[in-house]
Amino acid sequence: MLMKTLLLSILLTISAASIACDDHAAHKAASTVAAPSGNSLYQIDTPLIDQAGNSFKLADEQARITIISMFYGDCNLSCPIVMENVKRTIEAVPLAQRKNIRALLISLNPGIDTPQSLAGLAKVHQFDPAAYRLAVSDNDGHTRQIAASLGIKYRRAANGEINHNTRFILMNQQGIIIKTSDTLSITPDPEILAAILSNL
């Protein structure tokens, strides 16, 4: 009986920590976004710097399809799931077509996440720099501008954690959002995969 009570307590603690860390919805909701050319994400002129120390802007991403999501490096619960989801999504694309797809993972935590820490994360997750770019903006104002454009909401808790929704965005070569998915799973969203394959 004592063992069952202890196990239940541990499970409840893990569940509460998961909710507190990221405030994610546990359901999946994929949707097609009809965005006119005037709504290109390339209009976002905020500076970013990647894990190699290279400065760039969204308009510099010219892959046929770019998967974009946001995370922060100190998160040990749902953000690693975001990274694994992106990795498995790209790995599900036929090898011959992968050269036309890139992943851009943008930090929600400028000032804490740095090019050096992002390079460490990329190494841990075995991200090929030719296909994966981890980036951070120069300040919170620019980060919030990017997040708002992507439909990602977040807030900082007093303990330094960041509560945020999970969103995966597919952007085409013109900077137009063609599909989004809100999910918390390491398993690729079938609708996201279908959209990738139909646009490659």
Rosetta silent file (secondary structure, phi, psi, omega in degrees, C-alpha in Angstrom):
SEQUENCE: MLMKTLLLSILLTISAASIACDDHAAHKAASTVAAPSGNSLYQIDTPLIDQAGNSFKLADEQARITIISMFYGDCNLSCPIVMENVKRTIEAVPLAQRKNIRALLISLNPGIDTPQSLAGLAKVHQFDPAAYRLAVSDNDGHTRQIAASLGIKYRRAANGEINHNTRFILMNQQGIIIKTSDTLSITPDPEILAAILSNL
SCORE:     score description
SCORE:     0.000 S_00000001
   1 L     0.000  -42.611  178.772    0.000    0.000    0.000 S_00000001
   2 H   -61.866  -39.754  179.552    2.855    2.357    0.890 S_00000001
   3 H   -63.943  -41.385  179.294    4.523    1.614   -2.440 S_00000001
   4 H   -64.594  -41.010  179.391    1.315    2.429   -4.366 S_00000001
   5 H   -64.008  -42.293  179.167    0.901    5.713   -2.470 S_00000001
   6 H   -63.752  -43.096  179.569    4.513    6.682   -3.196 S_00000001
   7 H   -63.785  -41.622  178.217    4.151    5.860   -6.892 S_00000001
   8 H   -63.130  -39.993  179.259    0.953    7.906   -7.150 S_00000001
   9 H   -62.715  -42.394  179.403    2.673   10.852   -5.457 S_00000001
  10 H   -64.111  -43.819 -179.560    5.577   10.703   -7.929 S_00000001
  11 H   -63.307  -40.759  178.626    3.240   10.560  -10.922 S_00000001
  12 H   -66.194  -38.136  178.984    1.232   13.552   -9.669 S_00000001
  13 H   -64.374  -44.385  179.076    4.438   15.536   -9.077 S_00000001
  14 H   -63.090  -42.515  179.560    5.688   14.829  -12.610 S_00000001
  15 H   -61.766  -44.221 -179.545    2.312   15.777  -14.085 S_00000001
  16 H   -66.094  -38.993  179.332    2.204   19.055  -12.157 S_00000001
  17 H   -64.482  -39.403  179.324    5.777   19.918  -13.166 S_00000001
  18 H   -61.836  -42.787 -179.931    4.966   19.280  -16.810 S_00000001
  19 H   -67.016  -41.210 -177.248    1.981   21.640  -16.686 S_00000001
  20 H   -68.251  -34.184 -175.707    3.941   24.322  -14.852 S_00000001
  21 H   -66.820  -45.694 -170.531    6.886   24.197  -17.213 S_00000001
  22 H  -130.951  -11.981  176.250    5.169   24.853  -20.475 S_00000001
  23 L    54.073   39.535 -176.837    1.402   25.152  -20.112 S_00000001
  24 L   -82.422  147.378  167.706    0.995   23.142  -23.331 S_00000001
  25 L   -76.856  143.186 -176.912   -2.273   21.835  -24.695 S_00000001
  26 L   -92.767    0.415 -178.973   -2.156   18.065  -24.965 S_00000001
  27 L  -100.741  161.392  178.872   -4.296   17.911  -28.067 S_00000001
  28 L  -100.853  138.484  176.831   -3.278   18.153  -31.707 S_00000001
  29 E  -146.023   95.046  178.894   -4.758   20.787  -33.997 S_00000001
  30 E   -93.045  141.654 -178.384   -3.325   21.061  -37.487 S_00000001
  31 E  -147.096  149.770  173.825   -4.673   23.740  -39.787 S_00000001
  32 L   -87.753  136.086 -178.986   -4.041   25.198  -43.192 S_00000001
  33 L  -110.196  118.460  177.590   -3.246   28.893  -43.153 S_00000001
  34 L   -92.189   99.325 -176.744   -4.346   30.934  -46.147 S_00000001
  35 L  -114.926  124.725  176.418   -1.920   33.853  -46.096 S_00000001
  36 L   -67.248  162.189 -175.991   -1.697   36.400  -48.909 S_00000001
  37 H   -60.064  -26.025  178.503    1.733   37.298  -50.240 S_00000001
  38 H   -68.581  -12.512 -179.332    1.632   40.559  -48.286 S_00000001
  39 H  -101.057   24.501  179.401    1.754   38.508  -45.086 S_00000001
  40 L   -60.410  136.035  176.507    5.138   36.964  -45.777 S_00000001
  41 H   -65.432  -14.999  177.727    7.138   36.280  -42.648 S_00000001
  42 H   -64.260  -15.578  177.311   10.075   37.786  -44.514 S_00000001
  43 H   -72.791  -16.192  176.899    8.657   41.173  -43.526 S_00000001
  44 L   -72.379  113.453 -171.193    9.799   40.493  -39.952 S_00000001
  45 L  -100.916   24.654 -176.116   13.003   42.476  -39.870 S_00000001
  46 L   -83.255  140.996 -177.955   14.254   41.367  -36.461 S_00000001
  47 L   -76.709  144.858  175.758   17.857   40.208  -36.135 S_00000001
  48 E  -131.296  155.600  173.576   18.711   36.629  -35.198 S_00000001
  49 E  -133.857  134.958 -174.186   21.993   34.889  -34.465 S_00000001
  50 E   -96.854 -176.937 -174.492   22.477   31.155  -34.875 S_00000001
  51 L   -66.049  -15.563  177.377   24.497   28.484  -33.085 S_00000001
  52 L   -95.147    0.121 -179.016   27.502   29.212  -35.299 S_00000001
  53 L    86.477   11.341 -179.690   27.440   32.922  -34.434 S_00000001
  54 L   -87.075  131.601  176.449   26.047   33.964  -37.831 S_00000001
  55 E   -85.817  140.752 -179.993   23.654   36.921  -37.927 S_00000001
  56 E  -160.886  174.688  174.792   20.607   36.608  -40.192 S_00000001
  57 L  -129.761  166.165 -178.264   16.935   37.455  -40.647 S_00000001
  58 H   -55.998  -34.054 -178.957   13.949   35.313  -41.580 S_00000001
  59 H   -63.974  -17.399  178.800   14.200   36.556  -45.166 S_00000001
  60 H   -79.722  -12.575  177.138   17.582   34.821  -45.407 S_00000001
  61 L   -80.588  109.504 -174.148   15.881   31.429  -45.026 S_00000001
  62 L  -118.509   20.874  176.801   15.391   30.359  -48.630 S_00000001
  63 L   -67.708  156.412  178.407   14.687   26.649  -48.306 S_00000001
  64 L   -61.191  -39.200  174.323   11.720   25.321  -50.240 S_00000001
  65 E  -135.739  132.639  173.731   10.145   24.419  -46.881 S_00000001
  66 E  -121.152  127.773  172.866   11.243   25.633  -43.442 S_00000001
  67 E   -91.289  123.802 -179.535    9.857   24.140  -40.226 S_00000001
  68 E  -117.868  137.402  170.662    9.825   26.813  -37.525 S_00000001
  69 E  -149.590  171.376  179.907    9.173   26.393  -33.816 S_00000001
  70 E  -126.808  152.891 -173.181   10.173   28.129  -30.582 S_00000001
  71 E  -159.505 -178.384  165.058   11.695   26.750  -27.386 S_00000001
  72 L  -145.112  148.503 -167.626   14.096   27.660  -24.618 S_00000001
  73 L   -67.083  -29.513 -177.040   17.243   25.866  -23.604 S_00000001
  74 L   -81.390   -5.010 -179.849   16.598   25.429  -19.868 S_00000001
  75 L   -77.436  126.366 -178.656   13.334   23.539  -20.430 S_00000001
  76 L  -109.175    5.812 -177.604   13.776   19.862  -19.655 S_00000001
  77 L  -112.170  -81.051 -172.259   10.243   18.645  -20.317 S_00000001
  78 H   -84.303  -28.710 -178.520    8.348   19.715  -23.435 S_00000001
  79 H   -64.074  -39.055  172.658   11.035   21.606  -25.387 S_00000001
  80 H   -60.545  -30.674  176.640   13.117   18.449  -25.931 S_00000001
  81 H   -67.130  -40.319  176.701    9.898   16.894  -27.266 S_00000001
  82 H   -57.367  -47.326 -178.448    9.588   19.814  -29.715 S_00000001
  83 H   -64.598  -40.671  179.227   13.127   19.176  -30.951 S_00000001
  84 H   -67.156  -36.812  177.470   12.561   15.444  -31.276 S_00000001
  85 H   -61.294  -46.966  179.762    9.323   16.048  -33.181 S_00000001
  86 H   -61.805  -42.991 -179.351   11.109   18.282  -35.687 S_00000001
  87 H   -62.309  -45.850 -179.248   13.917   15.759  -36.067 S_00000001
  88 H   -69.382  -31.416  177.185   11.541   12.853  -36.673 S_00000001
  89 H   -63.643  -47.215  179.479    9.480   14.945  -39.079 S_00000001
  90 H   -65.598  -39.483  179.522   12.508   15.664  -41.237 S_00000001
  91 H   -66.861  -20.665  178.976   13.663   12.049  -41.019 S_00000001
  92 L   -80.806  -11.141  177.404   10.227   10.960  -42.286 S_00000001
  93 L   -81.364  135.538  178.213   10.805   12.886  -45.528 S_00000001
  94 L   -50.671  137.746 -173.193   12.356   10.748  -48.304 S_00000001
  95 H   -52.014  -39.979 -177.280   16.132   11.171  -48.290 S_00000001
  96 H   -65.135  -21.348 -176.615   16.271   12.556  -51.830 S_00000001
  97 H  -101.806   -7.273 -175.043   13.973   15.429  -50.846 S_00000001
  98 H   -65.747  -24.383  179.949   15.492   16.383  -47.502 S_00000001
  99 H   -64.321  -15.198 -178.088   17.901   18.842  -49.090 S_00000001
 100 H   -96.862    6.835 -177.948   14.886   21.083  -49.748 S_00000001
 101 E  -129.453  140.035  176.751   13.788   21.330  -46.113 S_00000001
 102 E  -132.071  158.515  175.454   15.311   23.131  -43.118 S_00000001
 103 E  -115.253  134.428  175.893   14.407   23.521  -39.476 S_00000001
 104 E  -123.440  112.614 -179.509   14.614   26.858  -37.668 S_00000001
 105 E  -110.642  116.552 -172.063   14.237   26.646  -33.885 S_00000001
 106 E  -107.780  132.042 -178.603   14.096   30.074  -32.226 S_00000001
 107 E   -73.952  143.388  173.324   14.760   30.666  -28.546 S_00000001
 108 L   -91.297    2.687 -168.503   12.229   32.385  -26.300 S_00000001
 109 L  -129.333   63.317  178.072   15.003   33.318  -23.877 S_00000001
 110 E   -62.894  144.810 -177.683   17.423   35.960  -25.234 S_00000001
 111 L    94.257  -27.641  175.696   20.184   36.836  -22.809 S_00000001
 112 L  -105.165  -51.875  172.461   20.164   33.321  -21.362 S_00000001
 113 E   -78.013  130.908 -178.150   20.341   31.266  -24.547 S_00000001
 114 L  -127.873  166.418  175.301   23.483   32.185  -26.476 S_00000001
 115 H   -53.684  -37.246 -179.346   25.113   30.934  -29.673 S_00000001
 116 H   -67.169  -44.835  179.758   27.403   28.844  -27.498 S_00000001
 117 H   -68.618  -34.697  177.792   24.580   27.233  -25.509 S_00000001
 118 H   -66.660  -37.306  177.244   22.589   26.676  -28.705 S_00000001
 119 H   -63.162  -37.299  177.119   25.603   24.946  -30.266 S_00000001
 120 H   -64.806  -41.082  177.443   25.681   22.650  -27.232 S_00000001
 121 H   -64.070  -42.426  179.689   21.992   21.822  -27.678 S_00000001
 122 H   -60.777  -38.042  178.894   22.502   21.135  -31.371 S_00000001
 123 H   -68.366  -42.975  179.594   25.291   18.728  -30.495 S_00000001
 124 H   -59.449  -41.624 -177.180   23.195   16.938  -27.847 S_00000001
 125 L   -89.074    2.848  178.025   20.344   16.443  -30.326 S_00000001
 126 L    55.754   47.592  178.412   22.758   15.525  -33.154 S_00000001
 127 L   -84.279  124.395  174.253   21.407   18.243  -35.442 S_00000001
 128 L   -70.822  119.861 -177.955   23.172   18.508  -38.789 S_00000001
 129 L   -60.791  -17.828  177.061   23.992   22.247  -39.180 S_00000001
 130 L   -73.271  -21.491 -176.793   23.165   21.973  -42.883 S_00000001
 131 L  -116.964  -21.355 -174.730   19.546   21.208  -42.001 S_00000001
 132 E  -122.173  131.325  176.900   19.002   22.627  -38.497 S_00000001
 133 E  -125.802  117.860  173.137   19.451   26.190  -37.318 S_00000001
 134 E   -98.633  133.408 -172.040   19.019   27.118  -33.657 S_00000001
 135 E  -141.841  159.866  176.004   18.749   30.862  -33.188 S_00000001
 136 E  -141.538  145.871  177.430   18.138   33.605  -30.652 S_00000001
 137 E   -87.243  178.621 -175.032   17.204   37.250  -31.081 S_00000001
 138 L   -86.970  -16.563  179.394   18.962   40.174  -29.435 S_00000001
 139 L  -159.511  170.161 -175.737   16.224   41.144  -26.974 S_00000001
 140 H   -68.375  -33.103  179.417   12.832   40.201  -25.591 S_00000001
 141 H   -61.303  -46.037  178.419   10.981   42.812  -27.673 S_00000001
 142 H   -66.909  -37.176  178.646   12.188   41.315  -30.942 S_00000001
 143 H   -62.999  -42.111  179.129   11.507   37.803  -29.637 S_00000001
 144 H   -66.309  -33.113  177.032    7.912   38.752  -28.810 S_00000001
 145 H   -64.023  -44.779  178.287    7.481   40.222  -32.299 S_00000001
 146 H   -63.986  -47.081 -178.047    8.553   36.936  -33.873 S_00000001
 147 H   -59.733  -43.162 -179.719    6.420   34.878  -31.474 S_00000001
 148 H   -62.918  -39.185  179.958    3.324   36.987  -32.168 S_00000001
 149 H   -67.358  -27.261 -179.077    3.796   36.582  -35.927 S_00000001
 150 H   -93.509   -4.812 -178.811    4.020   32.809  -35.481 S_00000001
 151 L    77.985   27.996  179.690    1.017   32.573  -33.141 S_00000001
 152 L  -108.156  124.473  179.491    3.137   31.570  -30.160 S_00000001
 153 L  -107.634  140.695  177.756    2.209   33.006  -26.751 S_00000001
 154 E  -152.271  157.994  174.905    4.514   32.910  -23.763 S_00000001
 155 E  -148.165  149.583 -179.408    5.072   34.407  -20.347 S_00000001
 156 E   -90.644  133.986  175.223    7.880   34.233  -17.829 S_00000001
 157 L   -88.941  162.331 -177.535    7.239   32.754  -14.409 S_00000001
 158 L   -61.765  -27.089 -178.854    8.884   34.128  -11.278 S_00000001
 159 L   -86.290    6.079  177.989   11.131   31.049  -11.060 S_00000001
 160 L    94.370  -11.599  176.994   12.584   31.680  -14.528 S_00000001
 161 L   -72.073  157.305  179.759   10.518   29.079  -16.341 S_00000001
 162 E  -119.290  118.476  175.512    8.695   30.122  -19.510 S_00000001
 163 E   -87.563  126.641 -177.808    5.115   29.032  -20.070 S_00000001
 164 E  -153.482  155.278  173.799    4.353   28.820  -23.784 S_00000001
 165 L   -83.601  156.815  178.017    2.208   27.024  -26.293 S_00000001
 166 L   -95.508  131.680  176.392    3.735   24.589  -28.742 S_00000001
 167 L  -147.914  135.835  173.254    3.422   25.378  -32.432 S_00000001
 168 E  -111.288  129.927 -176.281    5.075   24.038  -35.567 S_00000001
 169 E  -119.469  131.636  171.861    4.940   26.330  -38.598 S_00000001
 170 E  -100.277  122.527  179.769    5.644   25.375  -42.207 S_00000001
 171 E  -115.396  133.519  179.373    6.955   28.311  -44.219 S_00000001
 172 E   -87.655 -174.577 -173.713    7.457   28.165  -47.984 S_00000001
 173 L   -68.594  -14.852  177.473   10.198   29.770  -50.061 S_00000001
 174 L   -96.699    2.765  179.577    8.258   33.038  -50.239 S_00000001
 175 L    83.612   12.497 -179.389    7.932   33.263  -46.456 S_00000001
 176 L   -90.398  135.454  174.461    4.241   32.333  -46.469 S_00000001
 177 E   -74.512  122.792 -178.487    2.859   30.103  -43.717 S_00000001
 178 E  -108.509  -17.274  177.987    1.276   27.099  -45.424 S_00000001
 179 E  -163.594  145.458  172.915    0.458   24.891  -42.433 S_00000001
 180 E  -131.179  156.916  175.857    0.585   24.982  -38.648 S_00000001
 181 E  -146.170  132.128  173.852    0.240   22.324  -35.995 S_00000001
 182 E  -105.643  116.945 -173.850   -0.163   22.618  -32.236 S_00000001
 183 L  -154.685  159.773  171.334    1.029   19.401  -30.648 S_00000001
 184 L  -136.159   80.089 -176.409    2.971   17.880  -27.787 S_00000001
 185 L  -158.391  147.470  174.609    4.276   14.627  -29.182 S_00000001
 186 L   -80.024  -10.826 -178.497    7.498   13.218  -30.552 S_00000001
 187 L   -82.771  127.430  178.600    5.443   11.648  -33.337 S_00000001
 188 L   -57.605  142.151  177.227    5.289   13.704  -36.559 S_00000001
 189 L   -74.423  122.572 -178.787    1.870   15.134  -37.408 S_00000001
 190 H   -56.571  -35.041 -179.489    0.575   13.295  -40.513 S_00000001
 191 H   -72.039  -34.371  174.925   -0.980   16.500  -41.866 S_00000001
 192 H   -65.536  -44.816  178.788    2.301   18.378  -41.480 S_00000001
 193 H   -60.724  -42.257  179.737    4.121   15.581  -43.306 S_00000001
 194 H   -62.388  -40.858  179.828    1.522   15.618  -46.086 S_00000001
 195 H   -66.815  -38.232  177.505    1.915   19.385  -46.465 S_00000001
 196 H   -61.436  -50.612 -175.194    5.698   19.077  -46.614 S_00000001
 197 H   -64.945  -34.315 -178.949    5.587   16.399  -49.296 S_00000001
 198 H   -76.861  -14.271 -178.505    3.021   18.264  -51.400 S_00000001
 199 H  -110.698    0.358  177.737    5.136   21.427  -51.374 S_00000001
 200 L   -85.195    0.000    0.000    8.575   19.934  -52.027 S_00000001
